[in-house]
């Protein structure tokens, strides 16, 4: 077999001549001597790492950022780090594929004790955090010019160890040092990893556990994921500020979409037009959309996860849009508005809209510290069921339907829950245990959505004909305060009259 020092090249790339290899590293200006500023999000991560450290004394904690994911062939999706990694490092949009945060336990030795004939007692004493990442290669390294996935000539300049330390406030080491750091004292120091983020790293740690004959149960890693999720249930001030920014940027995006309704109607595939206009503002103001936008016009609104978004926008229909901007720190908004395409609700549309709004208000009234998470849904769904009953649609009484064991008929028209936690992930804290989430209690600093809906499919023969094909959801993001809640997404109107007035302003209609 022919040995070659040339990096493996795509078959369409011309091999590099010796003359080029000698020439390419020469005559570049030096890298800047000044270190970059600390990332705003990184100012808030030390307390979080301290909390994690206190929860896992004496354990090695491994939190990977994740890897580049192939979209197809040799193109990757834009990189988005795992939320636990972002939370603990402050590294956000596009940073930092393959990186790994390791919290290594410190120990202090106390004096020998009669009860311990081996000698010194060793007590866990906090953790040392280290960020392992791929620092930029020197220009003499083939990576500089030949590596289309990581090389500076291809994807831009990466940080040095010192620069990354300045940005994150974390001691940094090269990724190549990680395997030895993971295996050190593994027989005495138990390790936990967030699995399913970086398969190669998980496999490596599992192999090291085997070779060190560690008595290891996979549930230690599951518990770690749970802990990392539960840590994020209560947001700090910086997080709430970021979520507010995400909601404000989302309002800007919604306004731009409404302004473009006439174009969306005229151009065809209007749902796509709306999705695209919002995406423009999500990319411009933030990192991206926090989840695939739902732009569901007419009967599509009754498909809960309508993300195909290939339908027309029709004058006289509603469009349900569930969209959120994810800011550069990766916190996302999650907002739904259901709007009349021509700016005016029909009486039937308004009837359903007002019912959903009443349900949302009841949910928000129930959202206060000390109340259960479930109470928000229970308050909202009762209002939904009452309206269904009043309209003669519910086949049983309200209380019978709301009976969780025997009933549930109302769920035909609102299948989903009213709330979820919101933060770095749109469905934040998803690994938290039920007793802290669904069965948990609301505390100041928690951020949740309140998003009831009523969905009448065009094919639903139980629904009065004039209401068929109408689907409405209204979703806002709230933070629990000391005495109630505050709406973060309040820059967008909710009352039907206010929606019409707001739309008239954006569409330039003054009539009516
Ligand atoms: Mn939501």
Boltz pocket constraint, residues with backbone or C-beta under 6 A from the ligand:
constraints:
  - pocket:
      binder: B
      contacts: [[A, 334], [A, 420], [A, 426], [A, 449], [A, 451], [A, 475]]
      max_distance: 6.0
